[in-house]
Amino acid sequence: MNVLLIGSGGREHALAWKLSQSKRISKLYIAPGNAGTKNVGTNVSVNPEDFEAVRDFVRGNGIHMVVVGPEAPLVAGIVDYFQNEPSLKYIPVIGPTKVGAMLEGSKEFSKEFMVRHRIPTARYNAFTADSLEEGFKFLETLNSPYVLKADGLAAGKGVLICDELVEARIELTSMLVEHKFGSASDKVVIEEFLKGIELSVFVLTDGKNYKILPPAKDYKRIGEGDTGLNTGGMGAISPVPFADQTFMNKVEERIVKPTVAGLQRDNIDYKGFIFIGLMNVSGEPYVIEYNVRMGDPETEVVIPRIKTDLIDLFEAVADQSLDRVKLEVDPRTACTVMLVSDGYPGAYEKGRRIGGLDKVRDSVVFHAGTKDDNGNVLTNGGRVLAITSYGENMTEALEQSYANAQVVNYEGKYFRSDIGFDLLN
C-alpha cells in the first residue's frame, strides 16, 4: 500500500523509520519531511495545513492511508475534511476528528472532559482578559508555585510555572492583555501545582479498544538538573523505572479506561494516539494534559521499542479491530539525547552544516530540525537531532547516545549531559 505521513520533525522521522520497515508498504511519502526522512521515504513539498493540496496529492498518488504526526492539522480538522470529501472518505486517516483534537487544542476543553468523566487532575479555573481580576483572586487561593497555561496551541511553550504570586499576576496579565502567546493565550487556565515526577503514557485507540504503548519520561528544561526555560524536550527514556505494574494498573483503571469510555459517551470520533501527560504524586497518577498525537522526543524512544508492524496496528485502528492485534514490545531500554542549536528555546541561527553523521555507530539518529541542501545536511530548527540507543539498562543506553552525541558536530551544538539523572539516583 501507499502511505502518506504528515509532518517534519523528530516524531515523524521515527514514525517514518518504523513504517519503512513494513513489508506491506509499497511507497512511503512524507509531507514535507526533513533531511532524515528522505532516507526512509520520499519527501514531498505539500503544506500539511493546506487540505486541498493534501487532497490533490492523495488522489494523484494512489494513497491508501494517511498518518498525521503533528497536532496542528488535527486541530484544524484534517480528519473531518477527509470524511466529508467524497473522493477521500474511504481513505483512513490516523488521528482524531476536530472535536477530539480539542483535547489538545483547548486546555479548558480537556479539563472539563476530565472533570466530567472523573479523571484525576489538578484543581483549576479558566480566565479571559475580561475576568483578569477574578484570575488574580483565584491565584490567591492557591499555594506557590502557580501554573499558568495558554488555552490554545502554543508550540509547547504556553505553560508557565511561577514561584511568586506577584510574578504570576504579571505573567497572567502578559498572557491575557499583552497576548504573550498570541491568540493561544486569549484564555488562560490556572491550576494548582502538583508535586511529583512526570511520566508520558501513550495510548493507541480505535474508538472502542485501546493499546497502551511503552511509557516514557522526557526532560523539558534546557539546563542541567531541570533548570532554565521549558523546551520541546531535551531527551527521553523508556521504560520508566517507577512505572511498575502496580502504578500502570492505576493508570489504566483510573485514566485510560475512563478516557476512552468518555470519548464514546461524548460521541467523539477518535481513532489515533492519545498522549497522556501524567504526574506521579506519591504513587498516585494525575493527568496534567492530553495531547492528540505522539510526543516528541518520547516518540524517538517509544516507537523503536514497538516490534509489531505499525501498518497492522493502524489498519486495526481504522476498522476498529485493535483488540485482535497483539502488541509486541522490545524489553530493552531506549534512551534519546536531543542536540539543539545554541540560543534555543530563544532565538537561534539556522543553516549550519552538520558533520559526523556517517560516523555514528550503534545508535539511530532521528532528524528533528534539519534540511537537505544538495547533499549537505543543515540545521533548520531549535531542536536538531535526537540520538537514540538501546541498552540492557538505562546507563548502557545513555552511554551509547552520549558517545555518538560527541561524534556529530555543527556550530553551536548543545545537549544536556544529565538525561535520566533523577531516575539513576
Order of alpha helices (4+ residues) and beta strands (2+ residues): beta-alpha-beta-beta-alpha-beta-alpha-alpha-beta-alpha-alpha-beta-alpha-beta-beta-alpha-beta-beta-beta-beta-beta-beta-beta-alpha-alpha-beta-beta-alpha-alpha-beta-beta-beta-beta-beta-alpha-beta-alpha
